[in-house]
Amino acid sequence: MSLRTKNSTIPRFAASVVTSKHQHKINFDTPIDLFTPPHIWGDINGVEKLRLLCRLIKSGFSPPFEFGTFRGLTTCNMAMNLPDANHKVFTIDSDNQCNDSTLNVEGRNYEHYTVGELYKSKGLEDRVEQITEDSSVMDLSEYYGKFGLVFVDAGHSYGAIKHDSEEAFKLVRSGGVIVWDDYGDYWPDVKRYLDELSSSKELFIDSGLIMYFVP
């Protein structure tokens, strides 16, 4: 069954298929901690997405790297569910207020925000490595191959999503997973890139997130 988005062919996630090929078994019953403050436009949309990310991390897809800190909602939830006390969430975002109003179908733009304000409000700075830089110019080569999960949720232009995704494939280690948010008609460039990627990579969708499990 495919996602109910126009012209999408990405199949829904089947845990039995993935766990038969990868070293980590995804435990959908494992207890997780969630932080769900009042939502603003730009936060990850939907608690089911947070649950899935946290269960992936608790199941061993860690440490995580995140493109697009924004207020730090996903950062915070990932940090609260790290399976290893020596792990940290690595997250990258610039201090500049992003303007994506030309890239979504409603022409909306973000309210004022402070990068990482939510994980800082929970006192989780010791579990987070904040990289304050534009991912399009930052040299991330020292981190290649070190992450069990890479979450791509930053710029929404075709060039930005392509660049961050290409870096994600270098950052993730063998047996890890890359996860993308914002697939659908609302963000046309994101959908176009992931539809193109699905012709060469085995992508899955669950809870509105796209996943690629690395061999």
Salt bridges, closest charged atoms under 4 A:
ASP43 OD2 - ARG71 NH2 2.55
GLU48 OE2 - ARG51 NH1 2.34
ASP84 OD2 - HIS87 NE2 3.85
ASP100 OD2 - HIS156 ND1 2.57
GLU117 OE2 - ARG71 NH1 3.97
GLU129 OE1 - LYS88 NZ 3.77
ASP164 OD1 - HIS163 ND1 3.29
GLU166 OE2 - LYS162 NZ 2.54
GLU167 OE2 - LYS170 NZ 3.69
ASP181 OD1 - LYS49 NZ 2.61
ASP182 OD2 - HIS156 NE2 2.69
ASP195 OD2 - LYS191 NZ 2.70
GLU196 OE2 - ARG192 NH1 3.81
GLU202 OE1 - LYS21 NZ 3.30
